[in-house]
């Protein structure tokens, strides 16, 4: 099992910045890819950023150049630095870990943290 705990959400004005953190515990070595997803009311949960064990990163065009994903392996923590925030970035942000589980894989999720971008 993998446990994920997010922190760092809040209210920020347009153009501002926030940094989200995701602390992982449990079977850390089973994790292949970690990522951040977000879900706005009435919408599906979408990928915001991902990072592999080899530190390859991936971003959708909507956040490319504004968001940066990183990880601190010594502290088993993943971060999402969000700059130049826009009202459309408002959503609940979820930490995800895609990990080996038996002969396959399993996705683990954090509880989510609210990010609100508003003046």
N, CA, C and O of each residue as an XYZ file, in Angstrom:
476
protein
N       0.836     -1.197      0.000
C       0.000      0.000      0.000
C       0.870      1.245      0.000
O       1.984      1.249      0.523
N       0.336      2.296     -0.597
C       0.987      3.605     -0.626
C       0.001      4.619     -0.057
O      -1.172      4.637     -0.430
N       0.485      5.453      0.840
C      -0.337      6.516      1.400
C       0.195      7.860      0.901
O       1.403      8.090      0.847
N      -0.743      8.742      0.537
C      -0.384     10.057     -0.008
C      -1.146     11.129      0.758
O      -2.352     11.012      0.977
N      -0.431     12.173      1.164
C      -1.055     13.282      1.885
C      -0.639     14.591      1.226
O       0.545     14.925      1.187
N      -1.619     15.332      0.708
C      -1.341     16.614      0.063
C      -1.449     17.754      1.065
O      -2.113     17.645      2.096
N      -0.774     18.851      0.729
C      -0.893     20.082      1.491
C      -0.518     21.241      0.587
O       0.084     21.050     -0.470
N      -0.881     22.448      1.013
C      -0.429     23.635      0.301
C      -1.477     24.361     -0.508
O      -1.178     25.398     -1.099
N      -2.691     23.856     -0.557
C      -3.722     24.557     -1.297
C      -4.155     25.826     -0.586
O      -3.715     26.117      0.526
N      -5.032     26.583     -1.253
C      -5.547     27.798     -0.646
C      -6.120     28.746     -1.666
O      -6.367     28.383     -2.816
N      -6.328     29.976     -1.220
C      -6.877     31.034     -2.067
C      -5.743     31.944     -2.517
O      -4.932     32.383     -1.702
N      -5.688     32.222     -3.801
C      -4.642     33.085     -4.348
C      -5.249     33.963     -5.428
O      -6.199     33.560     -6.099
N      -4.704     35.164     -5.600
C      -5.185     36.061     -6.641
C      -4.639     35.654     -8.004
O      -3.582     35.029     -8.086
N      -5.340     35.997     -9.061
C      -4.810     35.729    -10.409
C      -3.416     36.304    -10.563
O      -3.132     37.424    -10.137
N      -2.551     35.508    -11.184
C      -1.154     35.898    -11.347
C      -0.263     35.468    -10.205
O       0.959     35.586    -10.295
N      -0.850     34.971     -9.131
C      -0.084     34.560     -7.972
C       0.479     33.159     -8.100
O       0.347     32.510     -9.138
N       1.112     32.702     -7.022
C       1.772     31.401     -7.010
C       1.374     30.598     -5.778
O       1.034     31.153     -4.734
N       1.425     29.290     -5.926
C       1.225     28.360     -4.819
C       2.137     27.159     -5.046
O       2.478     26.830     -6.182
N       2.524     26.518     -3.962
C       3.263     25.262     -4.076
C       2.527     24.192     -3.298
O       2.277     24.326     -2.100
N       2.187     23.131     -4.004
C       1.549     21.978     -3.388
C       2.608     20.927     -3.041
O       3.605     20.771     -3.746
N       2.370     20.224     -1.952
C       3.254     19.137     -1.540
C       2.456     17.843     -1.413
O       1.271     17.857     -1.079
N       3.126     16.727     -1.685
C       2.511     15.412     -1.534
C       3.529     14.508     -0.844
O       4.561     14.160     -1.418
N       3.222     14.140      0.383
C       4.105     13.258      1.136
C       3.656     11.819      0.948
O       2.498     11.482      1.193
N       4.576     10.976      0.513
C       4.273      9.568      0.268
C       4.877      8.703      1.360
O       5.956      8.993      1.878
N       4.165      7.636      1.700
C       4.669      6.668      2.674
C       4.170      5.283      2.279
O       3.299      5.137      1.422
N       4.742      4.275      2.924
C       4.361      2.903      2.604
C       5.351      2.299      1.625
O       6.561      2.459      1.781
N       4.831      1.594      0.599
C       5.674      0.881     -0.346
C       6.177      1.826     -1.438
O       5.782      1.725     -2.600
N       7.047      2.733     -1.044
C       7.548      3.781     -1.941
C       8.242      3.190     -3.163
O       8.079      3.695     -4.274
N       9.002      2.143     -2.970
C       9.797      1.583     -4.062
C       8.936      0.960     -5.158
O       9.431      0.672     -6.248
N       7.658      0.754     -4.877
C       6.769      0.183     -5.891
C       6.246      1.238     -6.858
O       5.617      0.897     -7.860
N       6.494      2.513     -6.572
C       5.933      3.600     -7.378
C       6.742      3.789     -8.666
O       7.963      3.940     -8.624
N       6.051      3.779     -9.807
C       6.709      4.020    -11.090
C       6.589      5.484    -11.510
O       7.569      6.104    -11.924
N       5.390      6.022    -11.398
C       5.114      7.382    -11.842
C       4.276      8.067    -10.769
O       3.378      7.466    -10.180
N       4.589      9.333    -10.530
C       3.744     10.142     -9.652
C       3.230     11.327    -10.445
O       3.847     11.762    -11.417
N       2.091     11.838    -10.014
C       1.523     12.949    -10.754
C       0.538     13.748     -9.935
O       0.130     13.365     -8.839
N       0.175     14.873    -10.515
C      -0.875     15.725     -9.975
C      -2.032     15.762    -10.969
O      -1.829     15.902    -12.175
N      -3.223     15.636    -10.451
C      -4.440     15.759    -11.231
C      -5.309     16.840    -10.596
O      -5.121     17.192     -9.431
N      -6.253     17.358    -11.359
C      -7.189     18.321    -10.786
C      -8.586     18.058    -11.320
O      -8.778     17.539    -12.420
N      -9.551     18.437    -10.493
C     -10.946     18.249    -10.864
C     -11.752     19.459    -10.421
O     -11.857     19.756     -9.231
N     -12.322     20.153    -11.406
C     -13.209     21.280    -11.134
C     -14.643     20.761    -11.031
O     -14.939     19.684    -11.550
N     -15.534     21.499    -10.377
C     -16.920     21.040    -10.215
C     -17.569     20.738    -11.566
O     -17.521     21.554    -12.486
N     -18.167     19.571    -11.668
C     -18.864     19.186    -12.882
C     -17.972     18.735    -14.018
O     -18.462     18.479    -15.118
N     -16.665     18.630    -13.777
C     -15.734     18.245    -14.833
C     -14.992     16.976    -14.446
O     -15.015     16.560    -13.288
N     -14.334     16.366    -15.423
C     -13.577     15.148    -15.151
C     -12.243     15.502    -14.518
O     -11.795     16.648    -14.566
N     -11.619     14.494    -13.926
C     -10.305     14.676    -13.325
C      -9.251     14.599    -14.433
O      -9.190     13.622    -15.179
N      -8.431     15.632    -14.529
C      -7.445     15.727    -15.599
C      -6.032     15.767    -15.055
O      -5.790     16.267    -13.957
N      -5.095     15.234    -15.838
C      -3.683     15.286    -15.487
C      -3.174     16.721    -15.573
O      -3.468     17.450    -16.521
N      -2.408     17.104    -14.565
C      -1.763     18.415    -14.536
C      -0.268     18.288    -14.790
O       0.314     19.093    -15.516
N       0.349     17.280    -14.194
C       1.780     17.061    -14.368
C       2.121     15.665    -13.873
O       1.459     15.133    -12.981
N       3.155     15.076    -14.455
C       3.613     13.772    -13.990
C       5.130     13.721    -14.024
O       5.779     14.466    -14.758
N       5.687     12.813    -13.205
C       7.136     12.648    -13.140
C       7.437     11.174    -12.932
O       6.824     10.521    -12.088
N       8.376     10.655    -13.699
C       8.734      9.245    -13.610
C       9.871      9.037    -12.623
O      10.426      9.995    -12.084
N      10.215      7.755    -12.390
C      11.333      7.447    -11.502
C      12.626      8.023    -12.053
O      13.544      8.346    -11.299
N      12.694      8.150    -13.381
C      13.875      8.734    -14.010
C      13.797     10.242    -14.142
O      14.631     10.849    -14.814
N      12.798     10.860    -13.505
C      12.620     12.314    -13.491
C      12.210     12.897    -14.835
O      12.408     14.088    -15.073
N      11.642     12.083    -15.715
C      11.030     12.638    -16.915
C       9.681     13.239    -16.535
O       8.912     12.641    -15.783
N       9.408     14.419    -17.059
C       8.179     15.115    -16.698
C       7.273     15.299    -17.916
O       7.717     15.264    -19.064
N       6.004     15.495    -17.624
C       5.020     15.683    -18.682
C       3.961     16.664    -18.196
O       3.499     16.589    -17.057
N       3.583     17.591    -19.086
C       2.573     18.594    -18.756
C       1.610     18.762    -19.922
O       2.029     18.673    -21.076
N       0.343     19.001    -19.655
C      -0.555     19.389    -20.746
C      -0.271     20.831    -21.139
O       0.327     21.585    -20.372
N      -0.698     21.206    -22.327
C      -0.427     22.559    -22.817
C      -1.014     23.635    -21.907
O      -0.486     24.745    -21.834
N      -2.097     23.310    -21.218
C      -2.785     24.318    -20.397
C      -1.930     24.838    -19.245
O      -2.163     25.945    -18.759
N      -0.944     24.056    -18.799
C      -0.115     24.483    -17.667
C       1.362     24.564    -18.019
O       2.166     25.005    -17.198
N       1.730     24.151    -19.214
C       3.144     24.130    -19.604
C       3.733     25.534    -19.527
O       3.151     26.495    -20.029
N       4.888     25.633    -18.895
C       5.536     26.922    -18.717
C       5.109     27.663    -17.461
O       5.749     28.638    -17.067
N       4.032     27.209    -16.829
C       3.565     27.854    -15.591
C       3.719     26.947    -14.379
O       3.991     27.425    -13.277
N       3.549     25.650    -14.571
C       3.635     24.688    -13.467
C       4.910     23.863    -13.594
O       5.363     23.562    -14.699
N       5.479     23.505    -12.455
C       6.672     22.663    -12.435
C       6.511     21.582    -11.383
O       6.245     21.870    -10.217
N       6.675     20.338    -11.802
C       6.616     19.211    -10.880
C       8.036     18.802    -10.509
O       8.937     18.831    -11.348
N       8.229     18.421     -9.253
C       9.545     17.975     -8.810
C       9.361     16.984     -7.655
O       8.270     16.830     -7.108
N      10.459     16.324     -7.309
C      10.377     15.362     -6.213
C      11.646     15.410     -5.383
O      12.734     15.652     -5.906
N      11.500     15.180     -4.101
C      12.610     15.088     -3.159
C      12.620     13.647     -2.663
O      11.869     13.288     -1.755
N      13.472     12.829     -3.263
C      13.480     11.403     -2.929
C      13.900     11.156     -1.487
O      13.449     10.194     -0.865
N      14.752     12.007     -0.957
C      15.222     11.814      0.428
C      14.074     11.935      1.423
O      14.077     11.286      2.469
N      13.088     12.774      1.087
C      11.962     12.986      1.995
C      10.657     12.396      1.472
O       9.590     12.616      2.045
N      10.754     11.634      0.362
C       9.559     10.991     -0.215
C       8.433     11.990     -0.434
O       7.275     11.724     -0.111
N       8.789     13.138     -0.984
C       7.810     14.198     -1.180
C       7.868     14.699     -2.617
O       8.943     14.856     -3.196
N       6.693     14.944     -3.176
C       6.568     15.494     -4.511
C       5.955     16.884     -4.402
O       5.139     17.141     -3.517
N       6.349     17.773     -5.298
C       5.877     19.138     -5.258
C       5.262     19.542     -6.603
O       5.576     18.977     -7.651
N       4.391     20.522     -6.535
C       3.892     21.174     -7.740
C       3.969     22.674     -7.507
O       3.195     23.231     -6.729
N       4.903     23.321     -8.184
C       5.027     24.770     -8.120
C       4.130     25.357     -9.201
O       4.298     25.060    -10.383
N       3.188     26.182     -8.798
C       2.225     26.769     -9.733
C       2.406     28.284     -9.754
O       2.209     28.960     -8.744
N       2.779     28.797    -10.904
C       2.979     30.231    -11.089
C       1.971     30.779    -12.097
O       1.343     30.028    -12.843
N       1.833     32.087    -12.101
C       0.933     32.763    -13.047
C      -0.448     32.106    -13.041
O      -1.008     31.795    -14.092
N      -0.972     31.907    -11.855
C      -2.244     31.194    -11.726
C      -3.394     31.992    -12.321
O      -3.426     33.221    -12.271
N      -4.341     31.239    -12.889
C      -5.506     31.817    -13.551
C      -6.776     31.316    -12.886
O      -6.756     30.261    -12.252
N      -7.871     32.033    -13.011
C      -9.133     31.541    -12.424
C      -9.499     30.134    -12.899
O     -10.085     29.361    -12.141
N      -9.166     29.800    -14.123
C      -9.501     28.466    -14.639
C      -8.647     27.357    -14.025
O      -8.902     26.179    -14.271
N      -7.645     27.714    -13.235
C      -6.865     26.710    -12.505
C      -7.570     26.280    -11.215
O      -7.124     25.349    -10.544
N      -8.649     26.942    -10.875
C      -9.405     26.596     -9.674
C      -9.943     25.175     -9.756
O     -10.640     24.818    -10.705
N      -9.614     24.372     -8.755
C     -10.029     22.969     -8.737
C      -9.534     22.329     -7.447
O      -8.783     22.935     -6.683
N      -9.966     21.103     -7.222
C      -9.353     20.269     -6.196
C      -8.192     19.529     -6.861
O      -8.364     18.888     -7.898
N      -7.030     19.624     -6.263
C      -5.831     19.002     -6.807
C      -5.530     17.725     -6.022
O      -5.526     17.712     -4.791
N      -5.277     16.648     -6.780
C      -5.042     15.332     -6.185
C      -3.649     14.842     -6.548
O      -3.197     14.983     -7.684
N      -2.994     14.276     -5.580
C      -1.721     13.584     -5.781
C      -1.999     12.140     -6.180
O      -2.899     11.500     -5.635
N      -1.233     11.637     -7.122
C      -1.424     10.270     -7.608
C      -0.099      9.526     -7.636
O       0.945     10.096     -7.953
N      -0.159      8.244     -7.299
C       0.994      7.364     -7.448
C       0.564      6.125     -8.221
O      -0.386      5.441     -7.841
N       1.274      5.846     -9.309
C       1.011      4.658    -10.134
C       2.069      3.637     -9.771
O       3.247      3.809    -10.084
N       1.638      2.558     -9.101
C       2.606      1.661     -8.473
C       2.366      0.212     -8.872
O       1.248     -0.181     -9.205
N       3.422     -0.561     -8.833
C       3.302     -2.006     -9.061
C       2.488     -2.614     -7.923
O       2.647     -2.254     -6.757
N       1.604     -3.555     -8.299
C       0.745     -4.216     -7.308
C       0.499     -5.629     -7.793
O      -0.255     -5.847     -8.741
N       1.125     -6.572     -7.155
C       1.019     -7.949     -7.620
C       1.618     -8.064     -9.008
O       2.753     -7.645     -9.238
N       0.857     -8.631     -9.937
C       1.319     -8.786    -11.310
C       0.942     -7.588    -12.174
O       1.231     -7.573    -13.371
N       0.314     -6.607    -11.591
C      -0.107     -5.459    -12.366
C       0.254     -4.156    -11.693
O       1.289     -4.044    -11.036
N      -0.610     -3.170    -11.863
C      -0.389     -1.850    -11.304
C      -1.661     -1.378    -10.619
O      -2.760     -1.878    -10.858
N      -1.457     -0.391     -9.756
C      -2.602      0.185     -9.046
C      -2.346      1.667     -8.881
O      -1.204      2.097     -8.718
N      -3.418      2.450     -8.923
C      -3.328      3.882     -8.681
C      -3.753      4.203     -7.255
O      -4.785      3.737     -6.771
N      -2.936      5.005     -6.603
C      -3.252      5.499     -5.267
C      -3.511      7.005     -5.355
O      -2.911      7.701     -6.175
N      -4.408      7.494     -4.506
C      -4.789      8.906     -4.524
C      -4.726      9.509     -3.131
O      -5.000      8.850     -2.129
N      -4.356     10.782     -3.102
C      -4.468     11.530     -1.867
C      -5.891     12.022     -1.674
O      -6.777     11.738     -2.480
N      -6.097     12.765     -0.591
C      -7.445     13.225     -0.248
C      -7.851     14.470     -1.026
O      -9.029     14.828     -1.056
N      -6.896     15.121     -1.646
C      -7.184     16.328     -2.421
C      -6.994     17.597     -1.609
O      -7.193     17.615     -0.394
N      -6.606     18.656     -2.303
C      -6.450     19.961     -1.669
C      -7.040     21.013     -2.608
O      -6.788     20.992     -3.813
N      -7.821     21.923     -2.050
C      -8.522     22.918     -2.855
C      -7.589     24.069     -3.216
O      -6.889     24.622     -2.368
N      -7.603     24.410     -4.497
C      -6.909     25.596     -4.992
C      -7.954     26.513     -5.609
O      -8.673     26.116     -6.527
N      -8.038     27.731     -5.108
C      -8.994     28.709     -5.623
C      -8.235     29.953     -6.078
O      -7.499     30.568     -5.306
N      -8.431     30.308     -7.342
C      -7.772     31.488     -7.908
C      -8.854     32.526     -8.178
O      -9.678     32.365     -9.079
N      -8.838     33.573     -7.396
C      -9.899     34.573     -7.488
C      -9.426     35.889     -6.895
O      -8.619     35.918     -5.965
N      -9.940     36.969     -7.447
C      -9.631     38.283     -6.899
C     -10.711     38.711     -5.910
O     -10.629     39.797     -5.337
